[in-house]
């Protein structure tokens, strides 16, 4: 080791105080970069126009095109906000404003909405959610909500300022931090403030926790009750569980529901009355959010038979549960909030209990007495937890809503979200039977099966023996479901669809993928079967990267599967197995995948239901190959059988994506896994309850501060604004250096190895400057086209924005994805993505779209106009329809007469969105040197992957 080691200080960046305002009217967001501001504007303040075939999108490049974007906003090209008072059809009666009424006036029955008013809602006229005062007296039409007591915009109680609140929220909600690390952070913070005579916002973690506990909002205290076995005990020694005490922790669901109703975040994303949605074209029915379906309407019909309920708001209580070996949380939501709110986990799902699940020794685990006690304890616990909602299920009560109005409400038990194992427990049935119908367990898909209902079950119990009911009907006769204690509730009719466990993890992964493995092992030698499986893994691994597509570097051969793993495999599996399995298996996967993607839509029409039924029929027809080849012995599998019930469930509960167990699984991470990790692991449940309560308080405080306009911008932007006003200063922006790319057309032509690029630019300019010229630009002599030899700006990526409500998306269903065209991606290899290009009429190409591969994004200024462009290589579409087996369109790289690639320059506005291509592998085994970086260059034929996401499925089907 040398005696002297030179120490030199490395160059470091200073903290960037720059805060760029959004600039949109009413928005107070701030950003550190122009690219971040552009991304926010595109997602939060979209300019929506009418594209072919259904939605529009824009391609925008960070920084350089920001001025052009701002110019567009100056033209006020925004869609008008919906007017609550327009389209008021029907008639009303005059009433004196000062005379309380016992019933509301006749309400609006029909409202048209949407661009062009092509859709309309028929609202329930009796349970219509009419506003009332705090005493339940109905108000006149258009009455304003009661005014609230004004509070100071600087009232941060119990915090002293915004910094304290944001710090507490950061350490507890956004980035959960253990207590000792909170102390360490505060100590480091104190060390920087010491020389200024200042201190951090909190003394230590105890001070922080005490401040959070003092928040006066969002507090629904945890309570508990204990359960004991009260049955007969055998003489002599008996199992220890018979003397055990089992604690159940819960929060008042009545108060939790009221907190959801009064949340101002949900004020404009909540339905106050059941409705039925139709399109004006043929009056086709649409199923969307929960309140748009038949169950809520039918419940309203039943409830409104009581005249005291007229004018009330029906509030369906949605329950769900997920758990592990230690903790069994119970979740609650309400059916009034829109599906996108529930899916986005915006506190529309709350944990209301931790159930007790008794355990015993292995010797007594299979004891029928213990199993009955365990099951009945579950139902009795649910009944006890929900009992405070029972009075409001028959007699309306007054509740305040997020829009400031009071309304009468009537509660009701709604769907229960659960996987199959819990559905068995809920419906009090035997495993391998269907919880929704009476089909025999040996032939679950038998036609003519009656729906399962509690009334029929009780009649069976009266006439049959325990064993007869168990063997012949799958009924556990000695259990009483919790729904028996509540009006208008039948658990067999309340089992919700479960896309995650029934379709994705169940039928797809556990059944179909496993059957393919079994088929290969049965029809080939062990060595050949493993070789084929290795090739399938290789095919999966080399799929080109795409936004939102998970990589499988080693294929799909790993042990611990998650729902996200299964979803990712669905996107690429059908192309990977083609050529190695019979066409009937490919068509089985196609039918099932189409079913899954259709059922995942945010809006489902009657026409869509017909497509769904067709997919089910094809799936049942083609899956027969697994039975014919002795790969399996039966199709009587409850999770796969559930596919047959989805059409009915959609009509009852609306789009299934709003009731999927993936919602409760995600909440499980925040409510159980996160708090458990922060606990000491000893008697962790009590610590987890406290953590959940603090999270609820912080959430309620954030909602309150936001509603008062106290959280606009960021903590830093607010401090900078105050500092600059005090010192009359302005912050200067700094320019950042970027990777060197071509600066002229000739340099870009050399970089891309496209010698004809300068001529292509000239023809592009001819098209742009003479849009009314009917001649084809390729036929124009090059001398007649404008010349450009100035500077250009080249970009490695572009951002596309499009409407995709069925996908995980941002505000208003807008989704953003990045399209890459860079010579070096993640320091590994070049990446040039593919796109859909809008070419005009819908009957051309794929619904009016062509497929191209981006070679470069660049822009230049000609004649005072900025032209954002893309160099693309075209693909030719093979055939006039998708491939019969896979259901995907096929394309090949376009070539001229001398086999040269066909390139072109297009305006970025003609790019619709990114496209994902999967090679047509055929029957050959892949070479080992093919990987995800060169797969686009290693094959001549590709599938346009409509399974890449739900928007692509709608686009390329």
N, C-alpha and C positions, 0 to 999 in steps of 0.2 A: 504494500500500500504506500503510495507516495507520501512524503512528509508534508508537502504543500498542495492543497487543493484550492484552485482559484474559485472565488465566489462572485458570480455576476448576477445582477437583477434582471430577470426576464421582462420583456415588454408586456404590459397588461393593459386591458381596456379600462377606462374610467366608467363609473356607473352612469348610465344614460338617463338623464332626467327628462328627455324629450317625451311629450305627451301630445299626440295628434288627435284632435277632436274628430268625431265622426262627421259632423257637419250636416247631418240630416235633421230636419225640423223635429224637435221633441226628443231627440236622442242625445244623451250626455255621455256616451261611451268615449274612451280615450285609448290610444294605441301608441306603441313605441316605434312602429314601422308603417310605411305606406302600404306595404303588402298586407299587413294585419288589418289595416283599416279597409282595404279593398275587399278582403275576404268577409269582413263583418257586414259591409254594405250589401254585398251580393246575397248574403244569407238572410240578414235581418230586414233589409229594405229592398226587396227584389223589384225589378221592372218586368212585369209579366205581360207578354203579348201572346197572340194566338198563333201557334206554329202548326205546321203539319207534322205528324198526324194528330197529336193531342196536346202536347205541351211545348213551351218554348224554352230556350236557354240562351245564355250568352257566354262567350269565351272572353276572358279579360286577363291581361298580363299585369303583374304587379308593377307598381311605381310608374312605368313609362306611360301606361294608358290610364293612369288615375285621373288626369285632367279631362280626358275624353269622357270618363265615367261621370265626373262631377258635372260636366256640361249637360249630359243626358238628364241628370236630376234637376238641373235648373229649368229644363223644359217642362217639368211637372208631369212626367209621363207615368204617373202612378195610378193604379186602379183605385176608384173611389171606395172609401170605407163604407161598410154596410150601415144603412140608416135604420134605426130601430123603429122609426115612425112611418116609413114608407110602406106601400103595399098593404094597407090596412083594409082588408076585404071584410064584408059582412056589415052588420048593423049593430047599434048600441042604443041604450036608453039613457035619457038624462036623469041625473040624480043630484040631490043637494049635497054639496061637499061636506057639510057639517053634520049630516045625519048618518050614523053608523049603520051599515047594512049587514044582515045575517047571511047573505049570499051574494056572490059577485054578479055583475052584469054578464050577459052572453058574450063570450070571448070570440076572438078571431078564429075561424075554423081552418082557413087555408092561407098559406103564404107562399109566394113564388120567390125564388132566390137564384143566385148564380148569374153569370154573364149571359145576357140574352133572355134571362128568366126561363130557362129550359127545364127547370126542376121546381117542384113544389112540395110542401109539407102539409099533410092533413093532420091537425092536432086534435088530441082528445078534448072534447068540449066540456067535460065535467071535472076531471082532475087536471085543471089547467094552470095550476101554480099562480093564482092571482095574488098580487101583493095585498098585505093587510097591515094594520098597525100592531104595536107590541101587545095589544089585548086581543088580537084576532079579528078585529072589525075590518072588513074589506074596504080598500081605498077605491077612489074613482080611477078611471082609465087615465093613463099618462101622469098619475100622481108621482111626485118626486119622492125619493127615499128620505127618511128623517135625517136632519143634519146632525153630524157628530160634533162633540166638543172639540174645538181646535186645540191642537197641541203644538208646541214649539218645534221648529225644525232642528233645533239644537238639543232636544231632550233625548239623550242617549241612555237614560236610567235603565239599569244600574251601572252602565258604563259611563266613563267620564267623557269620552270622545269616540270618534269613528275608529281611530287606530286601535283602541282597546277592543272594540267589538270585532274588527277584522282579525286581530291577533287571536282572540278566543275562538273565532270561527275557523281559522286556519289550523290551529292546533287540535281541534276537536272534530270538526266536520270535514273539511277539505283534505287535510293531511293528518289523520289521527296519529297523535304522538304520545308515547309513554310519559309518565310523570317525570322520571329522572331526565329524559331528554328535553322536556320543556324547561326544567331548571337549568340545564346546560345551555340552551338557546338564550334564555334570559340573562345568564351570567355573561355570555359573549356580547350580548347587546349592551349590558351595563358597562362592559369594559370600554366600548366605543363612546359612551355618553359621559363617562366619569370626568373627563377633562372639561366638559361643558357644564358640569354641575347638574346634570339631568339623570333621570332613572328610567328603566324600562316601564312599560305599562302595568306590569304585575310584579309583585314581590317574588312569588314562586308559584308552583302549580296549585298549592292550596288556595292562595289568593285568587287565582284564575277560576278554579272550580267554585269557590264561594260566590264569586261574582255571577257566574252562569246560573248557579242555583237561585240567585236573587231575582232572575228575570221573572216578571209577573205574568208573562204570557205563556201559552202552550203547556201549562202544567196539568197533566192528567195523572194523578198519583197511582202508584202501583198498590194493589191490594192482594190479599191472598185468602184462601180457604183450604181446609184440610179434609181429606177423604179417608175413610176407614172401611174395611170390610165388615159388613154387618150380617152376613149370612151364617148359616150353621157351620160350626167347627167340629171336626171329627174328635172323638174321644181319644185321649192319650196325646201323643205327639202329632203336631200338624205343621204345615209349611210356615216358614217365618213371615211370608208376605201377608198372612191373615192377621198378624198383629201389627203390621206396618202402618205408618202414617204417610200419606202422599199429599204433598203441598202443590197447589195450583196458584200461580201468580197471574194476575190479570189487571187490566185497566177498564174503567167504565166505558163500554162501547158507545153508550148514548152520548157521552161528552166528546168522544173521539169523532163521532159522526157530525156533531154540531160544529166542531172545530173545522171539519172539512167543508161544511156548508158555508161557513162564514169567511172562509179563506178568500181574500180578494184576488189571489192569483188565478182562481178558477171561475171568476165571475162571468167571463165571456167564453168559457169552455165547459159549460154545464147546461144540461137540458132540464127545464122545470116541469115539463109535461111530456107524456108519451106522444109519439107522432109516427106517421107512416110517410115515407119519402117515395116520390114518383118522378119520372121524367115526363115531360109534356109530349114526347114522341111515343105514342102508343100507350102512355100511362104505365110504363114498366116499373115495377116495384124495385126499390133499392134498399139493401140492408147495410147499415153503417154502424153507428154507435149503439150502445145497449138499448137506449130508450126508443130507437127506431124499429125495434123488432116486436114480435107478436106477444111475447110473455108479459112485457111491461104493459102493453095495451090491454091484454086480457085481465091482468091484475087490476088495472084501473077500472075496467068494467065491473068487476066484482066488488071492489071497494066502494065505488060510487053508488051502489044500491042503497047505502046508508046516506040519507040526505045531509047528515052532519059533516060528511067528508067532501061535499061539493066545493070546488074551488081550491082544494088543497094540492100540495105537491107530493107525489109519490116518490119515496126515497128507498130504492132497493138496496139492501145490505149484502154485499158480496163478500164471501169468506174464502179463505185459502190457507193451506198449511204446507209446510215443508220442514224437513228436519234431518237430524243425523242420529247417532246412537245415544247422544246425551241430552239434546235439547229439542223440544217440539213446539216451535213458535206458532201462534195463530195470527193470521193477518186479516185485515178488514179494509174494504174499499166501498164506494157507493156507485151505483149504476148511473147516476146523473152525470158524472164527469165523463168527458169524451175519451174514447179509446186511446188516442194519441197521448193524452195526459197520463193515463194509467201506465202506458208502455214506456213513457219517458221517465218514470219513477220520480215524478215531481211531487212527492209527499201526498199523492192520492192513494197510497197504500200505507197502512200503519200497522205495527205489531200491537196486538191488544192482549196477548196472553202467552204464557209458557205452560203447556199442559204437562201433567204428570203421566208418565208411562211406566207403570210398575215393572220391576225386574225381580227375578227369583233365581234359585239355584237351577242348574241343569236338570237335576232330578225331578223338579216340579214344573219345569217350563212348559211341558206338553200336557199338564193336568187340565182337563176340560173346565174345571172350576176356576182355575187361575185365568185361563183364556177368556172365559165369560166375564170375569171381574174386570180384566184389563179392557175389554171392548166396551162394557157398559160404563166403566169409569170415564172413558173418552166421551161418550154421548152425554152423560150426566154433567160432566164438566162444561161442555159447550152450552148446555141448557142453563146452567148456573151463571156462566159468564154473560150470556145474552139476555138474561131475565129483565134487565133494566130497560130494554127496548120494547118489551112486551106490551106495556100500557099504550105506547104510541102506535101500536099496530092496529088498534081498533078505534081509538079516540084521537082525533087530530090534536096536535100541540103546535105552539108557535115557535118558530126558529128564525134566526137572522141569517141572511145570505150575503155572499161576497159583494153583491151589487148594492148593498146598503138597505135593501128592502127586507121586511118581515114577511113570512108566508106561513100558512098552516101546512104542517107536514104529517104524513102518515107513513109509517115504516113497514117494511116487509122483508122477509128473508129471501134473498136472491140466490143466484148460482153459487156453487161451491167449487173452487178450483183445487184439483187434487190429481195425483197420479193414480194408476190403477190400484195399487196396494191400498191406498187410503179410500178409494172409491168402494172397495170391498168392505172396508170397515164402516164407511158411512151408510151404505145401502143395506147393511146387515145381511150380506149374502156370502156364499161359499166361493172360494177362489176358483177361477176358471169359468165362472158364470159372468154374464153381462149385467152391469148395474142398471142399465136403462131398459132392457127388454127381457122377455121370458123365454128366449130361444134356448133350446137344450144345449148343455155344455159340450155335447158330442158333435153338434152341428150348429154352431153359432150363427152361420149365415143362412139358416133355413128360412124360407119365405113364410110370411104370415104370422110371425111371432108377435104376441101382444106386448104392448108397453108395460113395463113394471110400474106399479103404483102401490101406495101404502094401503089403500082401501081393499084392493084385491089380496094383498099379503095378509091383512087381518082376517079376511074371510077364509083364507087357506089355513091360518093358524087355528081357527075355530073348528075346522072339520078334519084336519090331518094330524098325524103324529109328528114328533120332532124328527125322527129318522126319515119319514116319508117326505117331509118338506125339504130336508137336507139333500136327499138323493134325487128327488124328482123335480124340484123347483129351485134348488140352490138357495133356500131361505134358511137363515139362522133364527129359529122361531122364538128363542128366549131372550132376544135383545129388543130394546125399545129405542128407536132413533130419536135424537134430540128434537127433530122437527115436530114430533107429536105434541110438544109443549107450546107450539106457536100457531097462530091462525094462518090459514091459506098456505101452508108449507107442507110439501111432500118431498123428502130428500131424493127419491128416485127420479123425480121430475126436475131436480135442481142440480144434477151432475153436469158440470160444464165441460165443453170440449177442451182437450189438452194437446195442442200441436206439438209441444216439446216431447212429452213422454209417449204419447200414442203414435205420432207420425215419425218424428225425426229420430229420437233415440230408440223407439220401439220398433215400428214396422220397418223403417229404413235400415238402421244400423244393426239392431239385434236380430232381425228376421232376414231381410233381403241380402244384405252384405254377407251375413253368416251363411246363408243358403248358397251363395255363389262359391264360397270356399268349399263347402261340403260337396257341391256339384263337381267342382274341379278335382277334388280328391277321389270322388267316386268314379269319374269317367276317365281318369288318367292314372298312370303310376304315381307313386308318392314323389319320385324324383321329378317327373315332368310337371306334376301339379305345383310343386314348390317353385320350379323354374318359371311357370306361367305367373304365379303369384308375385314373384320377384319382378317380372316384367311389368305387371300391373302397377306395382309400387313405383317402378322407374317412370312409367308414363305419368303417374300422378305427380311425381317430384319435378318433372321437367316442364310442367305447365307454366306459361309465361306469367310474370307478375301482373296484378291488376288490383285496383283500389278495393279494399275490403276483402280480398281473397287471401286466405291463410295458406302459408307454404307448408308442404309436407316433405322436408328434405330426405327423409328415410321412408317415404311412402306412408301407408296407413297402418303399419304393423306395430302399434304400441298398445300398452295394456290399459292405461287409465284414460278412458274416454270421457269427454265433457259434451254438453249440448253444442257448444261452439265447434268442437271437432267434427261432430256429425253434420252440422249445417255446412261446414266448409267442404267436407267430402262429397256432399250431395251435388255440389257445383261442378265437379270434375270427374265423378266416378263413371258415368255412363259411357263417356268417350274412352276411358282407360280400359274398360273390359271388352269393348267391341272388338271382334275378331278372335277372342279367346272363348266366347260363350255363344250358344245358339241365338238366332235372331229373336226367338220368343222371349228370352230373358232380357234382351235389350228393350223390347217393347213393353215388358213388364215394368222395367225401371222408368221408361218414358211415361207410361200411364200414371205411375205413382208419383213421379216428380211433378208432372203437370197438375195432379190433384193437390199436392202440397203447395205449389206456388199459387194456384188459383185460390185456395182456401186462405192464404195469407194476405189476400188483397184487403185494402182498407174499406173498399166499397164493393159489395157483391150484389149484382142484379139478378133478375129472374133468368136472363140469358146466360149469365155466369153459372147459375145453378144447373142449367142444362149441360153446360160444358163439364161441370163437376160430376154430374151423373154419368156422362159419357166416359170420363176418365175412370170412374169406379168400375163401370162395366168392362172396359178394356183391361183394367188391372185384374179383375176376377177371371177374365177369359185367358189372358196370357200367363198368369202365374201357375196355371195347371201343369206346366212343364215340370215344375219342381215335384209335383205329385207323381207325374207319369214316369219320371226318372228315378223314383224312390229316394230322392234327396230328403224329403220330409214325409211324414205319415199323415198329417192333418193340417187343415187351415183353421181349425177352431181355436184361435188365439185371440183372447179378449181385446188386446190393444189393436190388432189388425182388424178385428171385427168392428171396432169403433168407427172405422171409415164409413160404414154403412149408415151411421147416425148423423153425419155431419150436415146433410141437407136439412134435416129437421131441426138440428141445433142452431143452424144459421138463421132459420126463420124464427126461432124462439128468442135467441139471445143476440143476434146481429153478427157482425164480422168476428170470427173466432180469435183474431190477433189481439183483441182487447181483454180476453179471459184466459190467456195462456199461462201455464205454470212457470214459464220463464220470467214472468213479472214477479212472482213470489220468490223465485230463486235469486233474482237480483236483489230483492229486498233482504233476503236472508244474509247476503254478504254484509250489508250495512248494519242489520239489526242483531246479527248473531256472531258471524265470523270476525268482523272487525272488533266489536266490543270484547269478544273472548280473547283475542290476541293482546288487547290492551290490559286485560285483567292479570292478576297474580297467579291465575290458574287454580287457586285454592278457594273452594266454595265460590266459583266464578259467577254463578247466576246472579247473586245479589249485586255484584259489581257491574254486570251487564245491564241489569235493570236501571241502575243509576246512570250509566252511559247513555242508554236509550232516552232517558228522561231529559238529560242535558242536550242531546241532539235535537229533541223536539222543541225545547225552549229556544235554542239558537235558531232553529228554522222559523219558529213563530216570530222571534225578534227580527229576523231578516225580512220576513213578509211585512211586518209593521213598519220598519224603517224604510223599506222600498216604497210602500204605499204613500209615505209622507215625503218622498223625493229626497231622502237623506243618503241614498247609496248610489247616486248618479256618478258616472265616471269611476275612477279608482281612488284609493286612499292618497296615492301620490299626486294624481291630477288635482284633487281638492286642495292638498297642501301647497302645490305649486301655484295654483290660482290665488290662494290667499297670500302667498309669499310675494308673487309678482305684483299684486295689487298694492301691497305694503311698500315695496321697494321700487315700483314703476319700472320693472325689468321685463325683458323678453328673452326667451330661450332661442338659441340658434341651432338650426339643424346641422347634422353632419352627414356627409356622403360616405358611403361604404364602398370598398373595392369589390369587384366581382371577378369571377373566372374569365380569362381572356377568350373571346370568341371572335369570329370574323366580323370585320367592320365594313366590308364592301361586298357587293354582289359577286364579284370575281373571286374574292377570298372565300366566300361561302360555297361557291361552285367547286372550288378546289377542295375545301374541307369535306364536302359531301360526295365528291367525285361525280358530279353531274355537270358536264361541260355545257349543256344546253340551258343551264339555269338563267343566264342573262336574257336569252330570247324568251324564256318562259315569263320572266318578270315583265318584259315589254308587252307580251300578249295579255298578261293579267291586267296591266294598266289600261290597255285598250278596252277590256271588258268593263273596268271600273269607271273609266271616264266617258264611255259611250254605252251606257246600259240599254239604250233603245235601239242600238244597231242590231238588226236581225241576223247578221252574218255570224258564222262560227269563227271564233278568234283564231282557230288553227288554220283557217283558210285565208287569213289576212296576210299579205306580204309583210315580212318583218320590217321593211322600210317604212310601212305605213303605221307602225306602232310607236307609242311614245318611248323615249329613251330615258333611262335613269342610271346615273353613275355616282350617286351621292352616298352618304353614310347610311348604314343600317344598324339596327339593334337586334341581337340574337338572344333568345331566351331558352332555358333548359326545360321549362314547363309552362303550362297554362292552366287556368282554373275554369272549370265548367260548372254551370249552375242550371239545375232543372228540377221540375216538380215531380217528386217521387214519394207520395205519402205512405206507400206500403213499405218502403225501406226505412231504416233508421235515418231520420232527417232532422233538419233544424226547424226554425220558426215557419209556420205556415206550410209545412211539408216540403220545403225547399232543401235540396241536397247539393252538396258541393263535392267535387272530386278533382284530383289533379291528373293532368295528362302529361306524361313525360316524353321528352325528346332530347336526351342528353348523351354526350359521348362517353360519360363515365358516371355510373349510378352506384352510390354507396361504395365507391372505391373498388368495385368488382368488375364491371363490364358495361358496355353501352346499353341503353334502354330506349327503344322507340316504340311507343304505344300505338294501338290502333283506335280508330274512331268511326262513328257513324256520321256521314256527311249528307246534309239535306240537299236533294237534287230536284225536288219539285213534286209532281203529282204522286198521290199515294199508290197508284197502280203500277208505279215503276220501281224496280229494285225491291228492297225489303220495306214495304210500306212507305215508299218515297225516299228511302235512304240507301246510300251506297256505303261500302266499307273501304277504308283507306288506312295506310300506316303513315304516321307522322315521321318525317325525317328532320324537320327543324321548324321552330317558331321564330319569326322575325318580323320587324316592323320598320317602316321608313316613311318619310314625309315627302310628298310630291304635290306641288302646287298648293301648299298650305293645308293639305289634308293628310292625316295620319292613316296609314294602311297597315293594320295588323294582319299578318299572313301566315300561312303554313305551307311548307313543302311536303307533298304527300306522294306516296306510291299507291296506285289504285289496285283494288282487287276486283276480279270478275265474279259475279254471282253465278253459281252452277244451277241450272234448272229454274223452273218457275214456281217452285214450292219447296218447303222444307223436306229434309230427308224423312222417308216414311218410318224408319226404325228408331232414330234418335229424336225426331221432331225438331232438329236444328237445321238452319240454312247452311249450305256449303259454299265456300269461296275458294278461289285460287289467285295468286298474284298475276296481275294483268301484264301481258307482254305484247310488244309490237311485232310486225312481220319478221323482223330479224332477231326475235327473242330478247330484245332489249327491254328492261323494265319501263313501265309507263309512269312517268312523273308528271306532276302538275302543281301549280300554285293556286291556292284557294284563300278566300277571305275567312278569317276565323269565325265570323258570324254564321257561316254555313255549316260549321261543325255542331252536331246535335249533342253528342256526349261521347264518352269513351266506349270502345267495344273490346270484347275479349274473345280471342280466337284460341281454339284447341286443335292440335293436329289430328288429321284422320290417320290413325296409326296403322290400320289394316291388320293383317295377320302376322306380319313380321315382328321379330323381337328387336328391340332398340339397341343401337350401338351405345356403349358405355360413355363415349365422348360427347353425347348429346346432353345438354343441360338446359335449365330454364332461360339462360341468357342467349342461347343460339337456336332455340326451338323454332322461332319464327323463320329462321334462315335455313333450317334443315329439312323442311317439308314443303310439298307443293300443293297440298290440299288441306283445308281447314274447315272446322265447324265454327259458326258464329254462336258462341256460348250464350244461349238464352237463359241458362241457369246461373249466370254470374251473380245476378241479384234480381229482385222482384220487378224493378223497372225494366231491366233488359228482357225479362220474360214477357212483359206486356208488349214490348217494342218488337221483339224478333220472333214472336210465335206465329 
